[in-house]
Amino acid sequence: MKFLLIGLMLAIPPSWAEVYDGSSHPNNFRRIAGINLILNYNALPKMGKLSDDRLGWSESYWPSNKGGVAYRWNHPNPEPFKYRLHSREELAKMSQEELGKLSPAELYDIANNDYNYTLTRRAFNLYSPRDLWWEGICHGWAQAAINYPEPEPVVVTNAAGIKVPFGSSDVKALLAMHEAYNYKGEIFGFVGRRCKVNGKVEGEGDDRDRPEHRMYPPRELAESPDCRDVNAGAFHVVITNMIGLLGKGFVADIDRFNDVWNQPIHSYSTSDVRDVEVTPAHRAQGIAKRVHVRLKMTYGEELKFFTPELAASGARNFVSKQPVTLTPHQEFRSKDYEYIVEIDGSGKVIGGEWISSTRPDFMWMYGRSKNFKNSPMPLANLKFVYRPLRR
């Protein structure tokens, strides 16, 4: 996904409470968490990170306009949507290095002895060079990065005796494709609403966006219910429970407005925590205490496809045959949030108000599938390809 700069626009906080409603209630995450989320403010940790350092891995969002998982990312001339598919006879004569230049989808088809290239052709039919630059399977990648420890490289020998070399990013691409299309599990959590207003928080635009979509939207649209949330108090409860108390990850759409940028959340830390005024109007709504919080949320960022130009510019974190977690090639980004947590007389968080203009649009997570599915994408045989990294 895109490189995002952190931008804050301070807004005047309203004088009324913002108690979370049904769509923004933190207990929408209780099935994913495995507990009723702790609401007592004093029990919520000031910092936390994922308990498994193999999770939250960086990866491409496999942009649609390059062919998704059918993109030959390791090839010097990838020719998206245009390359010729190899016959069984041609493949049998290819070296491991030559095979390693094929796309993740091709490698998977070959490992399955499928020379009709079912998955590869499916990807070609799904996507187009005319797709928007930010479209891809970030939702699949982000979910996979939380549910599956980063994969090791693996060599799979198919029925014809062809040894098919999968790099870590090849397998991560297939996991992302599976999570994006095949798995909609019973265990699910979602907090917030989807904002469909075009625009950007100041400092978060991208030159590839349309000029009219790089500007902050009119205030009446930006402050509409779907675009004000996720409720700040609910955000605080979810991140401190999931990551701080449980060491479990989740996915957040970090773009407040229309564009959807799903990222795997890795860690957080809080600072500048202090009490602020409680007015009679607040007390009338059940608020006994208000706490000002600054929180830095860190998430896995995408890896880029290698080009000589990017390398010459100093970029070093590219889609890779090797795992990236706990290496300098793991790519993290962070968001700085500022908000007020609203607490009732029993010490429970009941809502919150945003101060920073930048904020997540929504947070969500599916539980991990018990097995790999074969519909609509033929990916059940990922069970023979995926091997979690061992430390």
C-alpha positions in Angstrom: 0.0 0.0 0.0 1.0 3.6 0.0 3.6 5.4 2.1 1.7 7.4 4.6 3.0 10.4 6.4 1.5 11.1 9.8 -0.7 14.2 9.9 -2.7 15.6 12.7 -5.4 18.2 12.5 -6.6 19.4 15.9 -10.3 19.8 16.2 -12.2 21.4 19.0 -13.7 18.6 21.1 -17.4 18.7 21.6 -18.9 19.4 25.0 -21.0 16.3 25.0 -20.1 12.7 25.6 -19.5 10.2 22.7 -20.7 7.0 24.2 -20.1 4.1 21.9 -23.2 2.6 20.2 -23.8 -1.0 18.9 -21.6 -0.7 15.8 -18.7 0.8 17.8 -19.0 -1.3 21.0 -15.7 -3.0 21.9 -17.5 -6.2 22.9 -18.1 -6.8 19.2 -14.6 -8.2 19.5 -15.4 -10.6 22.3 -15.5 -13.8 20.1 -12.2 -12.9 18.6 -10.7 -12.1 22.0 -12.2 -15.2 23.6 -13.3 -13.0 26.6 -15.7 -10.2 27.4 -13.3 -7.3 26.9 -12.1 -5.6 30.1 -13.6 -2.1 30.3 -12.0 -1.0 33.6 -9.6 1.8 32.5 -7.0 1.2 35.2 -6.7 -2.5 34.2 -5.7 -1.6 30.6 -2.0 -1.7 29.8 -0.1 1.5 28.6 1.7 -0.5 26.0 1.8 -3.9 24.3 2.8 -5.9 21.3 2.0 -9.2 19.6 3.1 -12.2 21.7 4.3 -14.2 18.6 7.1 -12.4 16.8 6.4 -14.4 13.6 3.1 -12.5 13.2 2.4 -9.1 11.8 4.7 -9.7 8.8 5.2 -7.3 6.0 4.1 -8.2 2.5 2.9 -6.8 -0.8 -0.9 -6.1 -1.1 -0.5 -7.7 -4.5 -2.0 -4.8 -6.6 -4.7 -5.7 -8.9 -3.3 -3.7 -11.8 -0.2 -5.9 -11.8 -2.2 -9.2 -11.8 -2.3 -9.9 -8.1 -0.7 -13.2 -7.2 -0.1 -13.9 -10.9 2.5 -11.2 -10.9 6.1 -12.4 -11.7 7.6 -10.3 -8.9 11.0 -12.0 -9.1 11.4 -11.8 -12.9 13.5 -9.0 -14.5 10.8 -8.6 -17.1 7.5 -9.5 -15.4 5.2 -8.6 -18.3 1.9 -8.5 -16.2 -1.1 -10.0 -18.0 1.1 -10.7 -21.1 3.5 -13.5 -20.3 3.3 -16.9 -21.8 2.5 -19.9 -19.6 5.0 -22.8 -19.7 4.2 -26.4 -20.7 5.0 -29.4 -18.5 7.9 -30.3 -20.9 9.4 -26.8 -20.7 9.1 -26.7 -16.9 10.9 -30.1 -16.6 13.9 -28.5 -18.3 14.0 -25.4 -16.2 16.5 -24.8 -13.3 15.4 -24.0 -9.8 16.5 -20.4 -10.4 14.3 -20.2 -13.5 11.3 -21.7 -11.8 11.8 -19.2 -8.9 11.1 -16.4 -11.3 7.5 -17.5 -11.9 4.6 -15.9 -10.1 3.1 -17.4 -6.8 0.0 -18.5 -8.7 2.1 -20.3 -11.4 4.2 -22.0 -8.7 1.0 -23.2 -7.0 -0.5 -24.5 -10.2 2.7 -26.3 -11.1 3.0 -27.9 -7.7 -0.5 -29.2 -8.2 0.4 -30.7 -11.6 -2.1 -28.3 -13.1 -0.7 -27.2 -16.5 -4.0 -25.5 -17.3 -3.0 -23.0 -14.7 -6.3 -22.7 -13.0 -5.3 -20.3 -10.3 -3.2 -18.2 -12.5 -5.9 -17.8 -15.1 -8.4 -17.0 -12.4 -6.2 -14.1 -11.2 -5.9 -12.8 -14.7 -9.7 -12.8 -15.1 -10.2 -11.1 -11.7 -7.9 -8.2 -12.4 -7.1 -5.6 -15.0 -4.2 -3.2 -15.8 -6.9 -0.5 -15.5 -7.6 -1.2 -11.9 -6.8 1.6 -9.4 -3.3 1.7 -8.1 -4.4 1.1 -4.5 -6.7 -1.9 -5.2 -5.5 -5.3 -4.2 -5.8 -7.9 -1.4 -4.6 -5.9 1.6 -7.5 -7.3 3.5 -6.3 -10.8 2.8 -2.6 -10.0 3.6 -3.5 -8.2 6.8 -5.7 -11.0 8.1 -3.2 -13.7 7.1 -0.4 -11.7 8.8 -2.3 -12.0 12.1 -3.6 -15.5 11.7 -0.5 -17.3 10.3 3.1 -17.2 11.5 5.3 -16.1 8.6 6.0 -19.0 6.3 9.4 -20.6 5.6 10.6 -21.2 2.0 9.7 -24.7 0.9 10.3 -26.9 -2.1 7.4 -29.1 -3.2 7.9 -32.0 -5.6 4.9 -32.5 -7.9 3.5 -35.7 -9.5 5.8 -35.2 -12.5 8.9 -34.9 -10.3 9.3 -31.2 -10.8 10.7 -29.5 -7.7 8.8 -26.3 -7.2 10.6 -23.7 -5.1 8.3 -21.4 -3.1 9.9 -18.4 -1.4 8.4 -16.9 1.8 6.6 -14.1 -0.2 5.2 -16.6 -2.7 3.5 -18.5 0.2 2.4 -15.2 1.8 0.8 -14.2 -1.4 -1.2 -17.4 -1.5 -2.2 -17.1 2.1 -3.4 -13.5 1.4 -5.4 -14.8 -1.6 -7.0 -17.5 0.5 -8.0 -15.1 3.3 -9.2 -12.5 0.8 -11.5 -14.8 -1.1 -12.0 -18.2 0.5 -12.4 -17.7 4.2 -15.3 -15.9 5.9 -15.3 -17.7 9.2 -17.9 -17.9 11.9 -15.6 -16.1 14.5 -15.6 -12.5 13.5 -15.2 -9.1 15.1 -16.0 -5.6 13.7 -16.0 -2.3 15.4 -16.9 0.9 13.5 -18.5 1.8 10.3 -17.2 2.2 6.7 -16.7 5.8 5.6 -17.4 6.3 1.9 -16.6 10.0 1.7 -13.6 10.8 -0.6 -10.8 12.8 0.9 -7.6 12.7 3.0 -6.5 13.8 6.4 -3.8 16.5 5.8 -0.5 15.0 5.1 -1.8 11.5 4.2 -2.5 12.1 0.5 -0.6 10.4 -2.3 0.4 11.9 -5.6 -1.3 8.9 -7.3 -4.7 9.9 -5.9 -6.9 12.2 -7.9 -6.3 15.8 -6.9 -9.9 16.2 -5.6 -9.4 13.1 -3.4 -6.3 14.5 -1.7 -8.2 17.3 0.1 -9.9 17.2 3.5 -13.6 16.7 2.8 -16.3 19.3 3.8 -16.7 19.3 7.6 -20.3 18.1 7.5 -19.2 15.0 5.6 -16.0 14.4 7.6 -18.0 14.6 10.9 -20.9 12.3 9.7 -21.4 9.3 11.9 -19.7 6.8 9.5 -16.6 9.0 9.3 -16.3 10.2 12.9 -15.8 6.7 14.2 -14.4 4.4 15.2 -15.3 5.7 18.7 -12.2 6.7 20.5 -13.1 4.9 23.7 -13.9 1.7 21.8 -10.6 2.0 19.9 -8.7 2.3 23.3 -10.5 -0.7 24.8 -9.9 -3.0 21.7 -6.2 -2.2 21.2 -5.4 -2.4 24.9 -7.3 -5.7 25.4 -6.3 -7.4 22.2 -2.6 -6.5 22.1 -1.9 -5.2 25.6 -3.7 -7.9 27.6 -3.9 -10.8 25.2 -1.0 -10.3 22.8 -3.4 -10.9 19.9 -3.5 -8.9 16.7 -6.3 -7.5 14.6 -6.7 -5.5 11.4 -7.5 -1.8 11.1 -8.4 0.4 8.2 -6.0 3.2 8.9 -7.5 5.6 6.3 -10.3 7.5 7.9 -12.2 8.2 4.7 -13.1 6.3 1.5 -9.9 4.5 0.6 -9.5 1.2 2.5 -6.0 0.5 3.8 -6.2 -2.6 5.9 -3.0 -3.1 8.0 -2.0 -5.8 10.6 -1.6 -4.1 14.0 1.6 -5.0 15.7 2.0 -2.9 18.9 1.1 0.3 20.6 2.4 2.7 23.4 0.8 5.6 25.2 2.2 8.8 26.5 1.0 12.2 27.8 -1.8 10.5 29.8 -3.6 13.1 32.0 -7.0 13.9 33.5 -9.0 16.7 31.8 -12.0 18.6 32.9 -15.4 17.0 33.5 -18.2 19.5 32.9 -21.7 19.3 34.4 -22.9 18.3 30.9 -20.5 15.3 31.0 -21.6 14.3 34.5 -25.2 14.4 33.3 -24.4 11.7 30.8 -22.7 9.4 33.4 -19.1 10.5 32.9 -17.1 10.7 36.1 -13.6 11.0 34.6 -12.0 12.1 31.3 -8.5 11.1 30.4 -6.4 12.7 27.6 -4.3 10.0 25.8 -1.6 10.1 23.1 -1.2 6.7 21.5 1.3 5.5 18.9 0.0 2.5 17.0 2.5 0.5 15.0 1.5 -1.8 12.1 3.0 -4.0 9.4 3.5 -2.0 6.2 3.7 -3.4 2.7 6.9 -4.6 0.9 7.5 -3.2 -2.5 8.4 -5.0 -5.7 12.1 -4.6 -6.5 13.1 -2.2 -9.3 16.6 -0.8 -9.8 15.2 2.7 -9.5 13.7 2.0 -6.0 17.0 0.3 -4.9 19.0 3.3 -6.1 16.7 5.6 -4.1 17.6 3.8 -0.9 14.7 1.5 -0.6 15.7 -1.9 0.9 12.5 -3.6 1.9 11.2 -5.7 -1.0 9.1 -8.7 -1.5 11.5 -11.6 -0.7 12.2 -15.3 -0.9 13.3 -15.1 2.7 11.2 -14.4 5.8 11.4 -10.8 7.0 10.2 -10.8 10.7 13.0 -9.9 13.1 15.1 -8.7 10.2 15.8 -5.1 9.0 13.6 -5.9 6.0 10.4 -6.0 8.1 8.6 -2.8 7.3 6.7 -1.0 10.1 4.8 2.3 10.1 3.0 4.0 12.9 0.2 6.4 13.5 0.0 9.0 16.3 -3.5 9.4 17.7 -4.8 11.8 20.3 -8.1 11.4 22.0 -10.1 11.5 25.3 -11.3 8.4 27.1 -14.6 8.8 29.0 -15.0 6.8 32.2 -18.0 6.2 34.4 -18.2 6.2 38.2 -17.3 2.5 38.4 -14.1 3.1 36.4 -15.3 1.6 33.1 -14.7 3.1 29.7 -18.0 4.1 28.2 -16.9 6.2 25.2 -14.4 8.7 24.0 -13.8 11.7 21.8 -11.2 12.2 19.1 -8.8 15.1 19.1 -6.6 14.1 16.2 -8.2 14.2 12.8 -6.3 11.0 11.8 -8.0 7.9 13.2 -8.9 4.3 12.1 -12.1 4.0 10.1 -12.9 0.6 11.5 -11.2 -2.5 13.1 -12.0 -6.1 12.3 -10.7 -9.6 12.4 -11.7 -13.1 11.3 -10.6 -16.1 13.4 -8.2 -18.5 11.6 -9.7 -21.2 9.4 -9.4 -24.8 10.6 -8.3 -25.8 7.1 -7.6 -24.3 3.7 -10.7 -24.0 1.4 -11.0 -24.8 -2.3 -13.7 -22.3 -3.3 -13.9 -19.9 -4.9 -10.1 -20.0 -5.3 -8.6 -23.5 -5.6 -6.3 -23.2 -2.6 -7.0 -26.3 -0.5 -3.6 -27.7 -1.2 -1.9 -24.8 0.6 -1.7 -27.4 3.4 1.2 -29.0 1.4 2.9 -25.6 0.8 2.5 -23.6 4.0 5.2 -24.3 6.7 5.4 -21.8 9.6 8.7 -20.3 10.4 10.4 -22.1 13.3 12.7 -20.2 15.7 
